[in-house]
Amino acid sequence: MSELLEEELRKSKLFKDESKLSIDYVPRLLPHREEQLKLLMRIFKVLIDNPGGMFQKALLIGSVGTGKTAVSKSFGNFLSSYAERMMIPLKYVHVNCHRDRNLFMVVKRIIQSVKPTLPTRGFSPQELIYMLWQALDERNAYVLVTLDEVDVMVKSFGESALYDILRISDEYLNKPQRMSLILISRDAVWLTMLDQSTRSSLMHNIIKFEPYTSHQLKDILNDRVKLAFYDGVVTDETLELIADLVGWDRGGSGDARYALELLWQAGKVAEAKGFQWVTPEHVREARASLHPSIRREEVQGLTNHEKYVLLSLARLLRRSHKAYASMGEMEEEYRSVCEEFQEQPRKHTQVWNFVQNLRNLGIVITKVVTTPKGRTTLISLPETPAELLEREVSKTL
C-alpha cells in the first residue's frame, strides 16, 4: 500500500496551486468584465458619497459561467475595503440562494456575517430582518448583500421571500437606509413571478453578462495558468483548443467555469500519466470524462436526501433505458437508496418537495400524465446521461 501511494507522489508535479482553478477563487483581475465592474460602481457609488442616502439595487443577468459571481464578489470586497479607508462601516455579504434557499436561511446568513452574537432561533424571517436593521442602526453601519441565484429562492418559495427584503426600506422612510442589494440570476424569466411594483423596482439597474468568446476565454485561461501551473507546463495550443471548444463564437456555451474545469481535468489526466506538460490530447480525454450540464457545485449544494432522490432517478433510467420514471417508481428506488446509506427515508410530501426543488434548479424535468389509475408525475433528466449522473452523485455521498 505505501509503495503504491509513494509512487503517486513521485509522479510529475504539474500544478503549482490547483485552488486557482476552483470556482470559489476570485482572481485579482477579471478580463473582459471591466464594463460590468464600472456599471456596478456607478450604481453603488452613492454608498460612499452619501451613506444611508438610498436603498440601491442592481440585477446581474447571464448564463452559467459568465462571471456574475466573480464580479459581484470582487466588487463587494473592493467597496467594503474602500469604505473602511473612508471610515464608513460598510460590510459586504455574499449569500448563495442555491444553498440557503428560503428567507430564514438568507437572513440568518446575513446576520452571522454582520452580528454573529444576535440570536436567530425562535424568530420568524420577518422578525430577523427587523432585528438585523436595528443592529445596523445601533452601530450606524451599512451592508451590501448579494443574493446569488436569487431565482432559485423565488421559484422554490414564491415572491414573498424576496418581497420582504425589498420592501424593508419602506418601513424606514426618511431614515438612513442600511441595506443595498445585488441580485444574480441566470435569466429574467423568474421576474414574471413578481408583482408589478416589485418587478419595476428591479428593472432600473440591470447589468447583462454575455457568454465568453473563444478570444476572451483564451485570455482568462492564460491568466489562470500562470497561477495554477508551473511555467511551461501548459502549451499555447492546449489553451487554444479549450477556448475553441467552449467559446460562444465557436458554437460552445461560453462558460468560463467549464473551460477552467476542462483545464483542471486535462492537468489531472497529464499528471496521472506522468507527462511533463499538458497537451491537446489530454484536453480531449478530459472532455470525454466531463459533461457540461453537470455542475459540481450544483450537486455538492444539494441536501443528502435530494442527492438520494437524484441517484434513485439516475439508477432507474439507466436500468430501464426509458425516457421517464414515475414518481412511485422513483420513491421505491429512493427507499432502497436510503437503506443503502443507512438513512431514514422521508415521507411522500417531503420527497415531492425534493423533486420540485431539483426541477426548479433545472436538474430534472417533470410532467403530469393521466393513466388508468389516475394522474401521476413522470420525472426525467433533461441532458445529462443517467450513468454519468449516477457516478457524479455517488462521488459526493
N, C-alpha and C positions, 0 to 999 in steps of 0.2 A: 504493500500500500504506500509506504513512504517513498519508495523508488519511483512509483508512478506519479506521485504528486511533485516530487523534486524534478522529474523530467519536464512536467508542465511549466514549472518555474524557470527552467533553463531555456525554454523556447524563446525565440527572438522577441524582444520587447519593442513594440512599435508605438504604444501610447505613452504620452507624457502625462496627460491628465484626461481620462475618459469623461469626467464630470462636465467638461466644457462642451460636450455634445448632448448633454441632458436637456430636456425641455424645461427644467427648473432653472437652468443657468441663464442669467440675463447679462449679455455682454455689454461692455462699456460703449461700444459703437453699434448702431443699428443701421446698416447700409440700406438705402432706398426707403427709409421711413422717416426721413428728416422733415418732410412736409407735414406728416401726421403729428409729429412732436411739436412743430411750430404752431399748428392749429390748437393743440391742447393748451399750449402756453397762452395763446391769445384768449382762449375761453376762461382759463383759470387764473389769469394774471390778477384778477380782482381780489383773489385770496391773499395776495401780497400787498397790493396797492391800498385795499380797503378791507381789512379782515372783518368778517361778520357782516359785510355790506349786503350780500345776497346769497341765496341758496342756488349755486350754479350746478348745471347738469350737462353731461355730454354722452352721446351714444356712439360706440365704436362697432361698426358692422363689417364683417368679412368672413370668408370661409376658413376652415381649419388651416393652421399653419401660415397665416398671412401677417403675423407679427403683432396682433392686437394685445395679447397678454404681455409680451416683452415690452412693447411701447408704453403700456399703462404702468407697469412696474418701474420702468426706467424713469418715466416722467414723475410718478408719485414719489419715488425715492429722492429724485433731484429737488422737487418742490419742497418737500419736508426739510431736507438738508439746507436749502437756501433760506427757508423761513426761519430756521433755527439761528442762522447767522444774522438775520434781521431781527432777532429777539421776538419772533412770532411763534407761539406754541401751536404748531400745526403738525398733526400726525397723519401718516398715510397708512391705510389698512386695505389689504387685498383679500377679498373673500371669493372662494371658488364655490359657486352655487351648484356645481356638479356634485360636490362633496357635502356642502351644507345647503340642503335643498329646500328647507322651509324657513319661514320668517324667524322663528325662535332661534334656530341654529345660526342664522345670519347675524342677528343682533347680538347673540351670545359671543360670536367670534369677534365682533367689533369691540364689545365691552372688554373681552380678555386682552385685547391689544391696547385699549385706552386706559382702563382702570381695572386691573385684574382682581382687586380686592372687593369689587362690587358683587354682591350675591346675585345669582341668577335663578336658583331653584325656587319653584313655587310661584313664579310670576308669569303673567301672560306676555306674549311678544310685544303687545302694545304698551304694557306697563314697563317693559325693559327699554323700549325706545325712549319713553319719557325720563326714565332713570338715567339713561345714557346722556340725554340732553342736559339734564340738571347737573350731572357730574361735570360735563364740559363747561356749563355756566359757572359753576363754583370755582373752576380753575381758570376761567376766562380763556379756554382753549378751543381749538377747532380740529375737525377731522375731515379728510378727503377719503372717501370709500369707493373702491372699485368692486362692483358686483359682476364677476366674471361668469359667463354662461347664464346670465340672468333669465334667458328664455326657458331654461330647464326648470327653474323655480316657478315661473308663471304658468308653464304648461302643466306642471305637477300639482300646483296648489291654487291656481287661479290668480286673477288680477289683484285681489285684496292683499296678497303678500307684498306686492310692490307698492300698492296704493298707500298703505300705512306709512311707508318710509318717505314716499314722495310728498305726502300731504302734511308731514310733521311741521314743516315751516309755516303752514297756515295758522298753526296754534301759537306761533310766536311772532306774529306780525309786529313791526315797529320795534323789534328786539334784535340783538345780534344773531345772525344765522350761523349756527355752529357746525353744520354739516353740508358737504357738497358731494356729488355723486358722478362716477364714471360707470356707465353700463356697457357690458360687452355681450354681443350675441353674433351668431353665425349669419342670421338674415333678419329681415324686418317683418316676417310673416306673423310672428307672435304678437306684434303690436295691435293687430286686429282684435285680439282678445281683450284689449283695454278699452275703457270708456273714452268718449271723445275728448274730454278735458284732460285726462291723464295722458292720452296719446299725443295731443297737441303740445303738451309741456315738454315732450321728449323730441319733438321734430325740429327744434330750432338749431341744435348743435350736433348734427350727425357727421361723423368722420368715417369715410369708407376706406377699406383696405382691399386693394385688388390682389389677385393671386400673383405670385412672383414669376417673372420671365426667366428663361434659361440664363441670360446675362446677369440678372440680379442674383440668382441662386449661386452662380459661379463666384460672385463677389462675397456672398455670405459664407460659402464653403471655404474659400481662401482664408478668410479671417479666422474661422474656427479651426482649420487645420494647423495654423501656427500655434494655437493654444493647446490643442488636444494631442497632436502627434509630434514626434521628434523630427528635426529638419531632414528634408529629402525623402521621407518615408512614403508620402502620397504623391504620385505623379500628376502632372497637369492634365494628362489625358483622362485619368481616373475622375478628376473633378468635372471635367468637361462632359464625360459620359453621364454622370449623375445629374448634372444640370440639364442636359438634353432630355433625359428620361422623365424628369419631374417638371421642367419648365412649362408654363402655361402656353407659351407661343409654340411649343413643340408638341402640343396635344396632351401634356401632362396636367396634373392637378394644381401645380404652382404652390405646393405645400412644402414650406421650408422644414417643418418638423419631420416629414417623411424623408426629405433629402438628407437631413442630418442623421436620421436613424439608419438610412441606407449606407451612409459613410461609416457610421459606427459599426454596423454589421459587417461591412466589407473588411474593415480593420480586424475584426474578430476572426473572420474566415482566414485572412492572411496570416494572422498570429498563430492560429491553430495549426496551420500547415507549415509553419516555420519559415515563412518568407521574410525578407528584409524590407520589403516595401509593399504597398497596396496597389494592385493593378486593376485595369478594367474588367478582367476576368473574375476577380474577386467581387466586383460590384454585381456582375451578372449572377454569380452564385448567391450573393446576399439577397438580390431582388427575388430570386426564386423561392427564398425562405420567408419573405415578408409579404404581407398583403396590405395595401394602403388603406383599406377600410377598417383594419384592426388597429385601434389606438391603445397602446399600453396604458396610458394614463386613464383612459375611459374604463378599461377593465379593472384596473387597480382601484379606481374610485368607487366601484360598486360595493355594496354590503355583501357579506358572505352568502346570505340567502338569495340575493339577486344573482350572484355567481352560480349558486346551485341550480337556480331556475335556468340560467343560460346554458350551463353544462348539460342539464337534462334535455333541453331542446336540441342542442348540437348532437348529442348521442342518438336521440330519436331519429333526427333527419338523416344522420349518417347511416344508420342501420336500415332504415325503411326506404331510402332513396326517393322519398316523397317530397313534394313541394311544401306541404304544411303538416303540422301536428295539431291535434285537437287539444283543448285546454285539459280535458280529462286524461288524455294520454300523457301529457306533459306532467300533470300533477302526480300521476302514478310513478313516473320515472323520477320525479323530484323526491318523492318519499324514499326511493331506493338510494338516491344520491345522499340524502340526509343520513340514512342509516350507514352508508359507506364512510361518512365523515363524522359519525357518532354525534349527530346533531338532532335536536327535536324538530320535526317538520312543522311549519307554520300552518295555520288554518286557511281555508279556501279564500276568504276575503283578503287576507294578507298576501297570499300568493298572487291573487288577481292584481293587487296593487303593485307587486313587484313587476309583473308583466307590463302594466301601464307605464311604470317608470322607465323600463327598458325600451318601450315603444316611443316614449317622449324623447329619449336620448337618441333615437334613430338606430338602435342596435337590433331591434326586431321589428317586424311588421305584423299587424293583426287584421282580421276581418271577421265579421259575424255572418254566419250562414244558417239557413233553416234546413233541418234534417227531419226524418220521420219521427225522431224522438224529441224534437223541439229545436230551439235556437242554440247554437254553440259558437264559441270563439276558436278560430284557427290561427295558429302562430307560425311564422316563418322567419328566415334570415334574408335580408334584402340583397346582400352582396357577398359576404364572407363565406367561404366554403365551410361546411359543418365540421369536417375533420380538422381543419386548421384552427377554427374557433375552439373546438374541444381541447386541442393541445395547448392553446394560449391561455384559456381559462384555468386549466389544470395546473399550469405553472404558478398561478397566483394563490392557489389554495394549499 
